[in-house]
Amino acid sequence: MIIIFEGCRNSGKTFLSKQISEDLYIPRFQFDFVEYFNGLNLESKESESAHSFSMGKDLMLMQLNRDGFIQEDVIIDRGFLTVLSWGLLEKRIDPPTARKHLELLNSNGLTRDIHIIYVEGDNPDPSDRNKDMWDDIEKTNSEKFAYEFILHQISSDHADIKITRFRNEFNEQSIHDLAKIIKNVRNNTSN
C-alpha cells in the first residue's frame, strides 16, 4: 500500500511523514521536485508542461503500485492530490481537466491500494520557511481552497478513494494519534 501524506504548505506533513516512517519502520520517499523543476527550467504558472511533469511522476508510481511492483507499504510525501490542487492554483489546468484526471486515475485502478493522509494545521513556528519559489503562497488561503475543491470532487465522484483527514496540533500527541491511525489503516488493508 502507498500512504500519501498531503496537505497545505506549513501543515507539518513532512515532519509527520518522517516521524511515522521512523516510528513504524515504513520506507518513505520524497521526490526532489524543486530540484528537477528548476533543472528542467519549467515555469510554474499557466504551464501545461509543469503539470504534465508533475502528473507523470505520480502516474508511474501509481501504476507500479497497481501492477504489483511495490511489494511493501511505503510513505510518500505529496502525491496526485498536490499535483491536481497546484495545477488549479497555478492555472496549469482548469476544474474540468482536474475532474477528468481524477476519473482517469480512478477508472484505471491507480487509486486502489492507496490511502491519503490529508494533514491540516498551522505551524506555530514558521520561522524557517524560506524553502522555494512558492513561499509566498502561504500568506493566502488559495492553496487550501484548491485542495478543498479536489477533496470535494473525490468525495462526490470517487468515494472509494481512501482519505483520512488529520488535524496536526504540532505536539507529541499528534504523532501518537497519527501512528495509531496508520497502524489501523495497515491492519484493515492486510485483512
C-alpha positions, 0 to 999 in steps of 0.5 A: 500500500502507498500512504500519501501524506498531503496537505497545505504548505506549513501543515507539518506533513513532512515532519509527520511523514518522517516521524511515522516512517521512523516510528513504524519502520515504513520506507518513505520517499520524497521526490526532489521536485524543486530540484528537477523543476528548476533543472528542467527550467519549467515555469510554474504558472499557466504551464501545461508542461509543469503539470504534465511533469508533475502528473507523470511522476505520480502516474508511474508510481501509481501504476507500479503500485497497481501492477504489483511492483511495490511489494511493501507499504511505503510513505510518500510525501505529496502525491496526485492530490498536490499535483491536481490542487497546484495545477488549479492554483497555478492555472496549469489546468482548469476544474474540468481537466482536474475532474477528468484526471481524477476519473482517469486515475480512478477508472484505471485502478491507480487509486486502489491500494492507496490511502491519503493522509490529508494533514491540516494545521498551522505551524506555530513556528514558521520561522524557517520557511524560506524553502522555494519559489512558492513561499509566498503562497502561504500568506493566502488561503488559495492553496487550501481552497484548491485542495478543498475543491479536489477533496470535494470532487473525490468525495462526490465522484470517487468515494472509494478513494481512501482519505483520512483527514488529520488535524496536526496540533504540532505536539507529541500527541499528534504523532501518537494519534497519527501512528495509531491511525496508520497502524489501523489503516495497515491492519484493515488493508492486510485483512 
